[in-house]
Amino acid sequence: INSTCDAPSIETGARSLNWRLQCHGQLDIDVTGNFKFDGVNRYTATITSQGRMGGALISDVKTDVVGERIGDCQQ
């Protein structure tokens, strides 16, 4: 709300994806994602975010994720 976001920066490698999104305004937020693909069926990632209002840190979160394909989707 009442914030403007820059275009995300995105970097890709042979087995990686790194991105960053920054928004400024009433709420300033800085979010990054770092994904490493261990193969076609598995990845690990770290996603971090910090939120600030009036220059004061109000949120500081780090999430580690592991994703693995275990089979076809069932309907």
ABEGO torsion letter per residue (X at the ends): XGBBBBBBBBBBBAABBBBBBBBBEABBBBBBBBBBBAEAABBBBBBBBBBBBGGBBABBBBBBBBBBBAEBBBX
